Amino acid sequence: MYFWDDHKLNTLADADDVVGVTRKINGGENGLAHRKELLNKANGLLGMLELAG
């Protein structure tokens, strides 16, 4: 939590800026394709939950 707060990752995460978050955490874009895939899946699941609610 300290790292997340100290590096102000909430702003990037709220904007779905997976590239920015990856760069701040890894210093580059290692694993970026996989993270984008996971973000898309998570957003799809959250969208389904909103429709059901």
trRosetta pair geometry for C-beta under 8 A, 3 or more apart (Angstrom, degrees):
i j d omega theta_ij theta_ji phi_ij phi_ji
1 4 5.5 -54 -147 37 34 114
1 5 6.1 28 157 -13 68 109
2 5 6.0 -63 -148 43 27 105
2 6 5.7 25 159 -19 67 116
3 6 5.8 -57 -136 41 25 110
3 7 6.0 2 169 1 63 115
3 9 7.9 27 125 -10 73 133
3 25 8.0 75 149 -114 127 82
4 7 6.7 -74 -145 48 17 94
4 9 4.8 -84 -155 43 68 125
4 10 7.0 78 160 -46 98 79
5 8 7.4 23 -179 -75 33 41
5 9 7.8 -67 -55 27 20 87
5 10 7.6 20 -104 -20 54 111
7 24 5.0 133 165 173 132 126
7 25 7.8 139 105 -73 165 60
8 11 5.6 0 161 15 94 114
8 12 7.5 101 120 -9 73 97
9 12 5.4 -59 -157 44 53 111
9 13 5.6 51 148 -23 81 108
9 21 5.7 75 -153 -122 104 90
9 24 6.1 -169 -92 90 97 151
9 25 7.7 46 -103 -55 138 96
10 13 5.6 -58 -141 41 30 109
10 14 6.0 34 159 -24 67 106
11 14 5.9 -51 -145 33 25 112
11 15 6.7 12 156 -6 59 110
12 15 6.0 -69 -154 45 30 103
12 17 4.2 -92 -165 67 79 117
12 20 4.1 -139 -140 101 128 124
12 21 4.8 165 121 -61 130 80
12 24 7.0 179 9 -1 166 140
13 16 7.4 31 -174 -80 36 29
13 17 7.3 -86 -62 45 22 77
13 21 6.0 71 -72 -81 76 135
15 20 7.8 27 74 36 118 142
16 39 6.4 122 -156 -180 95 132
16 43 7.2 26 -115 -76 134 135
17 20 3.8 9 138 25 120 119
17 21 6.2 136 98 -19 76 86
18 21 5.7 -53 -143 40 34 111
18 22 6.0 37 157 -22 66 109
18 32 7.0 125 131 -154 105 78
18 35 5.1 166 -174 128 122 113
18 36 5.5 158 93 -86 158 66
18 39 5.1 -107 -72 -33 136 157
19 22 5.8 -57 -147 37 26 111
19 23 6.4 25 156 -18 63 108
19 29 6.9 -16 -142 -113 79 105
19 32 6.6 33 -106 -142 68 125
20 23 5.8 -55 -146 36 29 109
20 24 6.4 26 157 -17 64 107
21 24 5.9 -58 -149 37 30 109
21 25 6.2 16 159 -9 67 112
21 35 7.8 -158 83 173 112 147
22 25 6.1 -64 -143 43 27 102
22 26 5.6 -18 176 23 68 116
22 28 7.7 -54 140 98 94 40
22 29 5.7 60 123 -127 132 53
22 30 7.4 -169 -179 54 109 55
22 31 7.0 -161 -139 78 122 85
22 32 5.3 90 169 -97 175 84
22 35 5.8 180 -76 43 121 166
23 26 6.8 -69 -119 58 19 80
23 27 6.8 27 -170 -145 55 10
23 28 6.6 33 -120 -98 65 4
23 29 6.6 -12 -76 -70 79 68
26 29 7.3 162 82 -61 132 9
26 30 4.9 -143 178 41 153 103
26 31 7.2 165 -65 35 160 105
29 32 4.2 -18 -180 -37 90 135
31 34 5.0 -52 -171 44 78 115
31 35 5.8 81 131 -26 88 101
32 35 5.6 -59 -147 38 33 112
32 36 6.3 35 156 -21 68 104
33 36 5.8 -54 -151 33 30 112
33 37 6.6 32 151 -20 63 105
34 37 5.6 -53 -152 34 34 114
34 38 6.4 31 152 -16 66 105
35 38 5.7 -54 -147 38 33 110
35 39 6.2 36 154 -21 66 105
36 39 5.7 -53 -146 35 31 113
36 40 6.4 32 155 -19 64 104
37 40 5.9 -56 -151 34 29 111
37 41 6.5 27 152 -16 63 106
38 41 5.7 -55 -149 37 33 111
38 42 6.2 32 154 -19 67 107
39 42 5.7 -54 -144 38 30 110
39 43 6.2 29 157 -17 65 107
40 43 5.9 -55 -145 38 29 110
40 44 6.3 33 154 -22 62 107
41 44 5.7 -56 -151 35 30 114
41 45 6.5 28 154 -17 65 105
42 45 5.8 -55 -150 37 32 110
42 46 6.3 29 154 -17 66 107
43 46 5.7 -54 -144 39 32 110
43 47 6.2 38 154 -24 64 106
44 47 5.6 -53 -149 33 29 115
44 48 6.6 30 152 -19 62 103
45 48 5.7 -53 -152 33 34 111
45 49 6.6 34 150 -19 65 103
46 49 5.6 -52 -150 34 36 113
46 50 6.5 38 151 -21 66 102
47 50 5.7 -51 -150 33 33 112
47 51 6.6 33 152 -19 63 104
48 51 5.7 -53 -151 34 34 112
48 52 6.4 30 153 -17 66 107
49 52 5.7 -57 -147 38 33 109
49 53 6.3 32 155 -25 66 109
50 53 5.8 -57 -146 32 30 111
